[in-house]
Amino acid sequence: MIKKIDHIGIAVKSLEATLPFYTEVLKLPLLKIEEVVSQKVKVAFLQAGETKLELLEPTSEESTIANFIERRGEGIHHVALGVESIEARIAEIKEHGIRMIDEVPRPGAGGADIAFMHPKSASGVLFELCEKKQTKG
């Protein structure tokens, strides 16, 4: 069901202020920065061994990440689990009584389809299911 931990999402107030810690101190390679307009965030991906770190900067006070930072401060926001057949995974998880924030997948960063489980159904952890599109070539 779960292929791997795809990435760990970290909420930050500012990518510009935060990135030097990850790139200069931790020496993690910056893979790309993109804006996900639908989620009101700017995202930086860094390679950390076999997984990635996803730094999430809110681009609007109405974004989920801005609300998270307001309530909890900067820090770990979610753990993304790489899956295949995300629709089937959502159905299986729901069969076990787990509440989903996203009943159907939605577009996420990097062209992935994503869906979040409700943290109240997962011992307080916000898990994201993440299915990456296979590229040909």
KATA-V632833 format. One record per pair of residues at least 24 apart in sequence whose C-alpha atoms are under 8 Angstrom apart, sorted by the first residue. I is the first residue (numbers start at 0). GAP is how many residues later the second one is. Records with the same first field share a line. If there is no record, write none. Layout:
I=GAP  GAP
This chain:
0=82  83  88
1=79  80  81  82
2=78  79  80  81
3=77  78  79
4=46  74  75  76  77
5=45  46  73  74  75  76  124
6=44  45  46  47  72  73  74
7=43  44  45  46  68  69  70  71  72
8=44  45  46  47  67  68  69  70  71
9=43  44  45  46  64  65  66  67  68
10=44  45  46  54  57  58  63  64  65  66
11=43  44  45  46  57  62  63
12=44  45  53  56  61
13=43
14=29  40  41  42
21=24
33=75
34=74
35=72  73
38=24  25
39=24
40=24
42=66
76=49
77=47  48  49  50
78=46  47  48  49
79=47  48  49  50
80=46  47  48  49
81=47  48  49  50
82=46  47  48
83=47
84=46
85=27  28  43  44  45
89=25
97=24
